[in-house]
Amino acid sequence: MTDLTRLSLAATRQGLKNKDFTSVEVTDAYLGAIEEANSELNAFISVEAEQARKMASASDARLARGEGGSLEGVPLGIKDLFATIGTHTQAGSHILDGFLPEYESTVTANLWADGAVMLGKLNMDEFAMGSSNETSYFGPVVNPWRGRDSSTNLVPGGSSGGSASAVSAWLCAGATATDTGGSIRQPAAFTGTVGIKPTYGRCSRWGIVAFASSLDQAGPITRTVEDSAIMLTSMAGFDKKDSTSVDMAVPDFAAAVARGVKGLNIGIPREYRLEGMPEEIETLWQQGIEWMREEGAIITDISLPHTKYALPAYYIVAPAEASSNLARYDGVKYGLRVPGETIDEMYELTRAAGFGDEVKRRVMIGTYVLSAGYYDAYYVRAQKVRTLIKQDFEKVFADGVDAILTPATPSAAFRIGDREMAADPVKMYLNDIFTVTVNMAGLPGIAVPAGKDSAGLPLALQLIGKPFDEETLFAAGRIIEKAAGDEFSPEKWW
């Protein structure tokens, strides 16, 4: 029999409908792959084998009756940021030790309603704060890709590194992820997978542990553009429990994948040509432009003049919101508690022991920029810059641009424990330089594998779309995917 873990999500779904195999068989195949690989990759924090088999059996019964949802029997991995009833949910943090939610996030509830099977919870940067998946309390995730003739372990990107690593290594058919400043697109780029951050408000944030509430958005990481379209159709939808959720019909995203880009106006922002950008990234970008032109797209040079302010503004807005959101973790009602002689001492000891260094850094930055005397100078000014960034995009789209093509990351994956990154947090933050503008403006963006660097590591291009026009991104993303070919599977070493 074909290795069931090597099928795309779309092919798995079709095979289940055709009764070529059962959900239990597929689920067991993935559980076996996880058991073999996870000690090396550390992609899964918890594996829910018993629950997965029960869900798969229920799916098989529905399929036998000719019933079932759009993801019936398909095994998925769930980022540890999504609340799942009675199972491990700690946001990659020590401070949520032992927390087992009594509720389900809306996104995962949507997936289960469509018949998906949960394999387990995926590793991530603590509270989604990181670009390398090295800040997790449960240890760093390892990228299944390695450089040519190298045994050096590389980062998978962050914060959704477990999701990207698991999908790339064939440990699940697809995975949920979240993106606050690039945390879907950057790890997808580092692992040769496809990641889409939908428009802010497209997917409910209810039941997802909050990092920065005005920036966070859920989305899928998958092996193909079509798989992402299928999975996002199930994840998305209006939710009255989330005041930022938009009451808008969810299209059949998969139907848009094959429609092409003929006649579309693709914008190329001059501000994304950075000084010192590697030649490989520039060459890849030019190749992507040619692919679009060859398929009948119109290429237009555009300007997004406030792009250079996006990263510093983001690292004011996001930590400010994080400092507010993370104030609830105090050791009183749930999670870690370190006893103290007074309640204030208990708060201090619990938060000191429970939060990692990067989370502490961002909470302190956020508290500082929100404090009296600095609020106007930093937070208010950053929000004004955010408005200008959003207006840049609005002007470009009003002028007739349908989508924007950029690099996804400034480099390929780097090694775990990189000294320069560890010594200078700003160098780590620069990994998000091409992605944060999308979150600041609330737009959809997709990263699609498009080539490899000189060491044979995957590189990706990013497409940015109009609000709630994910369909155009899937159509254009498929053009990149088709032109780049499907040689984006790591050689197995684990």
C-alpha positions in Angstrom: 0.0 0.0 0.0 1.1 3.6 -0.7 2.6 5.3 2.4 -0.6 7.0 3.6 1.4 9.8 5.3 2.8 10.8 2.0 -0.6 11.8 0.5 -1.7 15.4 0.4 -4.7 16.4 2.5 -6.8 16.6 -0.7 -5.7 13.1 -1.7 -6.3 11.7 1.8 -9.8 13.2 1.8 -10.5 11.7 -1.7 -9.1 8.3 -0.7 -11.3 8.2 2.4 -14.4 9.0 0.3 -13.5 6.3 -2.2 -12.9 3.9 0.6 -9.4 3.1 -0.6 -8.4 3.1 3.0 -9.9 3.9 6.4 -9.4 6.8 8.7 -8.1 4.4 11.4 -5.5 3.2 8.9 -4.4 6.7 8.1 -4.4 7.8 11.7 -2.3 4.8 12.7 0.2 5.6 9.9 0.6 9.1 11.2 0.9 8.0 14.9 3.6 5.6 13.8 5.4 8.3 12.0 5.2 10.6 15.0 6.6 7.9 17.3 9.5 7.4 15.0 10.3 11.1 14.4 9.3 13.1 17.4 12.3 12.3 19.7 14.4 14.0 17.0 12.1 16.8 15.8 10.2 17.6 19.0 7.3 18.9 16.9 4.5 17.4 19.1 4.2 18.3 22.8 1.5 15.8 23.4 0.2 12.9 21.3 -3.5 12.0 21.8 -3.4 8.5 20.3 -6.4 7.1 22.1 -8.6 10.1 21.3 -7.3 10.1 17.7 -8.3 6.5 17.1 -11.8 7.1 18.6 -12.3 10.1 16.4 -11.0 8.1 13.4 -13.4 5.2 14.2 -16.3 7.6 14.4 -15.3 9.1 11.0 -15.1 5.6 9.4 -18.7 4.9 10.6 -20.0 8.1 9.1 -18.1 7.4 5.8 -19.6 3.9 5.7 -23.0 5.4 5.9 -22.2 7.8 3.1 -22.1 10.8 5.5 -19.3 13.0 6.7 -18.0 16.5 6.5 -15.4 18.1 4.2 -12.5 16.9 6.4 -14.0 13.6 7.4 -11.3 11.3 8.8 -8.3 13.5 8.0 -5.7 13.6 10.8 -4.5 17.0 11.8 -2.0 18.5 14.3 -3.1 21.4 16.5 -0.9 24.2 17.7 -0.7 24.3 21.5 -2.2 27.8 21.4 -5.7 26.4 20.6 -7.9 25.3 23.6 -8.9 21.7 23.2 -11.3 20.2 25.8 -9.5 18.1 28.4 -6.2 17.9 26.5 -2.8 19.6 26.9 -3.1 23.4 26.2 -0.1 25.4 27.6 0.9 27.8 24.9 4.4 26.4 25.1 4.7 27.9 28.6 5.6 26.7 32.1 3.1 29.1 33.7 0.1 27.1 32.3 1.4 23.8 33.8 -1.4 21.2 34.0 -4.0 23.4 32.3 -6.7 21.3 30.7 -9.5 23.5 29.2 -13.1 22.8 29.7 -14.0 24.4 26.4 -13.0 24.2 22.7 -11.7 26.9 20.5 -14.0 27.9 17.8 -11.5 27.0 15.0 -10.9 23.5 16.3 -14.6 23.0 16.9 -15.2 23.9 13.3 -12.6 21.3 12.2 -14.1 18.6 14.4 -17.6 19.5 13.0 -16.2 18.8 9.5 -14.9 15.4 10.7 -11.2 16.1 11.2 -9.2 13.9 13.6 -6.8 15.4 16.2 -3.4 13.7 16.5 -2.1 15.9 19.3 -0.8 19.3 20.3 2.1 20.9 18.4 5.1 22.7 19.9 5.5 26.5 19.6 7.4 29.5 20.8 6.2 30.4 24.3 2.9 32.4 24.0 3.7 32.7 20.2 6.7 35.0 21.0 9.5 34.0 18.7 10.8 33.5 15.2 12.7 30.3 15.7 10.7 28.0 18.0 13.5 28.1 20.5 11.6 29.9 23.3 9.3 26.9 24.1 9.3 25.6 27.6 9.2 22.1 26.0 12.5 22.7 24.1 13.3 23.8 20.6 11.6 22.3 17.5 14.0 20.9 14.9 13.5 21.6 11.2 13.3 18.4 9.2 15.4 20.1 6.5 19.2 20.1 6.6 21.7 21.8 4.4 23.4 19.7 1.8 26.0 17.4 3.3 25.3 18.9 6.7 24.2 17.4 10.0 23.5 20.7 11.7 20.1 21.1 13.2 18.2 24.1 11.9 15.3 26.1 13.3 11.8 25.6 11.7 10.9 29.2 12.2 8.4 30.5 14.7 6.2 30.8 16.4 4.3 27.9 14.6 7.5 25.9 14.3 5.9 22.6 15.5 3.1 23.0 13.0 5.6 23.6 10.1 8.0 20.9 11.1 5.2 18.3 11.6 3.7 19.0 8.2 7.0 19.1 6.4 8.1 15.8 8.0 4.8 14.1 7.1 3.6 13.7 10.7 0.1 15.1 10.0 -2.0 15.9 6.9 -2.2 19.6 7.9 -1.9 21.7 11.0 -3.4 24.8 12.6 -1.2 27.7 13.3 -1.4 31.4 14.3 0.2 34.5 12.8 0.8 37.7 14.8 3.7 39.1 12.8 4.7 36.3 10.5 4.3 33.2 12.6 2.5 31.2 9.9 4.4 32.5 6.8 7.9 32.5 8.2 8.0 28.9 9.4 6.2 27.8 6.2 9.0 29.4 4.3 11.7 27.7 6.4 10.2 24.2 5.9 9.0 24.2 2.3 5.4 24.2 3.3 2.4 26.5 2.4 1.1 28.9 5.1 -1.7 31.4 4.8 -2.5 34.2 7.3 -6.1 35.1 6.5 -7.6 38.6 6.8 -8.0 39.7 10.4 -11.5 38.6 11.4 -11.8 35.8 8.9 -11.2 33.1 11.6 -12.5 33.4 15.2 -9.9 34.1 17.9 -12.2 32.7 20.6 -10.4 29.9 22.6 -7.0 30.8 21.2 -4.5 32.0 23.9 -4.0 35.7 23.1 -0.6 37.3 22.4 -1.6 40.6 20.7 -5.3 40.7 20.2 -5.4 43.2 17.4 -2.9 41.3 15.4 -3.4 37.5 16.1 -5.1 35.4 13.4 -5.4 31.7 12.9 -4.6 29.9 9.7 -3.4 26.5 8.3 0.0 25.2 7.4 -0.2 22.5 4.8 1.8 20.8 2.0 0.0 22.4 -1.0 -1.9 25.5 -1.9 -5.0 23.4 -2.5 -4.7 21.8 1.0 -4.5 25.2 2.6 -7.6 26.3 0.7 -9.5 23.2 1.9 -8.5 23.6 5.5 -9.1 27.3 5.7 -12.7 26.8 4.4 -13.3 24.7 7.5 -11.4 26.9 9.9 -13.0 30.2 8.9 -16.5 31.6 9.7 -18.3 34.2 11.8 -18.4 33.7 15.6 -20.6 35.8 17.8 -18.2 35.0 20.7 -15.4 37.0 19.1 -16.2 40.7 18.7 -13.6 41.0 16.0 -15.0 38.2 13.9 -16.5 39.4 10.6 -20.0 38.3 9.6 -19.2 37.3 6.0 -19.9 34.1 4.1 -16.9 31.8 3.7 -16.2 31.0 0.0 -15.2 27.6 -1.3 -11.5 28.6 -1.4 -10.5 25.4 -3.1 -12.6 26.4 -6.1 -10.4 29.4 -6.7 -7.0 27.6 -6.7 -7.1 26.7 -10.4 -8.4 30.0 -11.8 -5.0 31.5 -12.7 -3.8 35.1 -12.7 -4.4 36.2 -16.3 -5.3 39.9 -16.3 -4.5 40.4 -12.6 -2.4 43.4 -11.6 0.5 42.2 -9.4 2.3 44.9 -7.5 6.1 44.8 -6.7 6.9 47.1 -3.8 10.2 48.9 -4.2 10.6 49.2 -0.4 11.1 45.5 0.0 14.4 45.7 -1.8 16.5 45.9 1.3 20.2 46.9 1.5 22.2 43.8 2.0 19.5 41.4 1.0 21.0 38.1 -0.2 21.3 37.7 -3.9 19.4 34.4 -3.7 16.4 36.2 -2.4 16.5 38.9 -5.0 16.9 36.2 -7.8 14.0 34.2 -6.4 11.8 37.3 -6.4 12.6 38.1 -10.0 11.9 34.6 -10.9 8.5 34.9 -9.3 7.8 38.1 -11.2 8.5 36.3 -14.4 6.3 33.3 -13.5 3.4 35.8 -13.0 4.1 37.6 -16.2 4.3 34.4 -18.2 0.8 33.4 -16.9 -0.7 36.7 -18.1 -0.4 38.9 -15.0 0.3 42.6 -15.4 3.4 43.6 -13.3 3.4 47.0 -11.7 6.0 48.7 -9.6 4.4 50.2 -6.5 5.5 52.1 -3.4 4.6 51.3 0.3 6.5 54.2 1.8 5.8 53.5 5.5 7.1 50.0 5.3 10.4 50.9 7.0 8.5 51.9 10.1 6.5 48.7 10.3 8.9 46.6 12.4 9.6 49.1 15.1 5.9 50.0 15.3 5.0 46.3 15.5 7.5 45.8 18.4 5.7 48.5 20.3 2.1 47.5 19.6 2.5 43.7 20.0 4.4 43.8 23.4 1.9 46.4 24.7 -1.0 44.1 24.0 1.0 41.2 25.3 1.7 42.9 28.6 -2.1 43.4 29.1 -3.1 39.9 27.9 -0.5 38.1 30.0 -1.5 39.9 33.2 -4.1 37.2 33.9 -1.4 34.6 34.5 -0.8 35.0 38.2 -0.9 31.5 39.8 -4.3 32.1 41.4 -6.9 30.1 39.5 -5.0 27.7 37.2 -1.5 26.8 36.0 1.8 27.1 37.9 1.8 28.5 41.4 4.9 29.3 43.4 3.9 30.0 47.0 4.9 33.3 48.7 4.4 34.9 52.1 2.0 37.5 50.6 -0.2 37.4 47.5 2.1 40.0 45.8 5.1 37.8 46.5 3.2 34.8 45.1 2.4 36.8 41.9 6.1 37.8 41.5 7.5 34.3 42.2 5.0 32.6 39.9 5.5 35.0 37.0 9.3 34.9 37.4 9.4 31.1 37.3 6.6 30.6 34.8 7.6 33.0 32.0 10.7 32.5 29.8 13.2 35.2 29.0 11.6 36.3 25.7 8.1 36.6 27.2 9.5 38.6 30.1 11.4 40.9 27.7 8.2 41.6 25.7 6.0 42.1 28.8 8.5 44.6 30.2 8.7 46.4 26.9 5.0 46.5 26.7 4.5 47.7 30.2 7.1 50.4 29.6 5.5 51.8 26.5 2.0 51.9 28.1 3.3 53.6 31.3 2.5 57.2 32.2 4.8 59.6 30.4 5.6 57.1 27.6 2.2 56.1 26.3 1.9 59.0 23.9 5.5 58.9 22.9 5.5 55.3 22.0 2.2 53.4 21.9 0.0 56.2 20.4 2.7 57.1 17.9 3.0 53.4 16.8 -0.7 53.2 16.3 -0.5 56.3 14.1 2.2 54.6 12.0 0.0 51.5 11.8 -2.7 53.6 10.3 -0.3 55.0 7.7 0.9 51.5 6.8 -2.7 50.5 6.3 -3.4 53.5 4.1 -0.4 52.7 1.9 -2.0 49.4 1.1 -5.4 50.9 0.6 -4.0 53.4 -1.9 -2.3 50.7 -3.9 -5.3 48.5 -4.0 -7.5 51.5 -5.0 -5.2 52.1 -7.9 -6.0 48.7 -9.3 -3.4 46.3 -7.9 -5.0 42.9 -7.2 -2.2 41.3 -5.1 1.4 42.1 -4.1 4.4 39.8 -4.5 7.3 39.9 -2.1 10.0 37.7 -0.6 8.7 35.8 2.5 11.9 35.9 4.6 15.3 37.6 4.3 17.1 34.2 4.4 16.7 30.4 4.6 16.5 28.6 8.0 19.4 29.2 10.3 21.0 26.9 12.9 19.5 26.2 16.3 21.4 28.2 18.9 22.8 30.8 16.5 25.0 33.0 18.6 24.3 36.2 16.8 20.5 35.7 17.1 20.8 34.8 20.8 23.0 37.8 21.6 20.9 40.4 19.7 17.1 40.0 19.9 16.7 42.6 17.2 18.5 40.3 14.7 15.9 37.7 15.5 13.1 40.2 15.1 14.4 41.1 11.6 13.2 37.7 10.4 9.7 39.2 10.3 10.7 42.2 8.2 8.7 41.1 5.2 5.7 39.8 7.1 4.7 42.3 9.9 3.2 44.9 7.5 0.4 42.4 6.7 -0.6 42.0 10.3 -0.4 45.7 11.0 -2.8 46.3 8.1 -5.0 43.3 8.9 -4.5 41.9 5.3 -4.2 38.3 4.1 -0.8 36.9 3.1 0.4 33.5 1.9 3.9 32.0 1.8 4.5 29.4 -1.0 7.8 27.5 -1.5 9.4 28.8 -4.6 13.1 27.7 -4.7 16.1 26.7 -2.7 19.3 28.4 -1.6 22.8 27.3 -2.4 22.7 24.8 0.5 19.5 23.2 -0.8 17.2 24.7 1.8 13.7 25.9 0.9 12.9 29.6 0.1 9.5 31.1 -0.3 7.7 34.0 -1.9 4.9 35.9 -0.2 1.6 37.2 -1.8 -0.4 39.9 0.0 -4.0 40.4 -0.9 -6.9 42.8 -0.4 -9.1 42.3 2.7 -11.1 39.1 2.5 -9.7 38.2 -0.9 -7.9 35.1 0.0 -9.2 33.5 -3.2 -6.8 35.6 -5.3 -3.9 34.5 -3.1 -4.7 30.9 -3.6 -5.0 31.3 -7.4 -1.7 33.2 -7.5 0.0 30.9 -5.0 -0.9 27.9 -7.2 1.0 29.6 -10.1 4.2 29.8 -7.9 3.7 26.2 -6.7 3.2 24.9 -10.2 6.2 26.7 -11.6 8.5 25.8 -8.7 7.6 22.1 -8.9 7.0 19.8 -6.0 10.5 19.0 -4.9 10.0 20.4 -1.4 10.2 17.3 0.8 13.2 16.9 3.2 15.4 13.9 2.9 14.7 11.7 5.9 17.5 11.6 8.5 15.5 11.0 11.7 
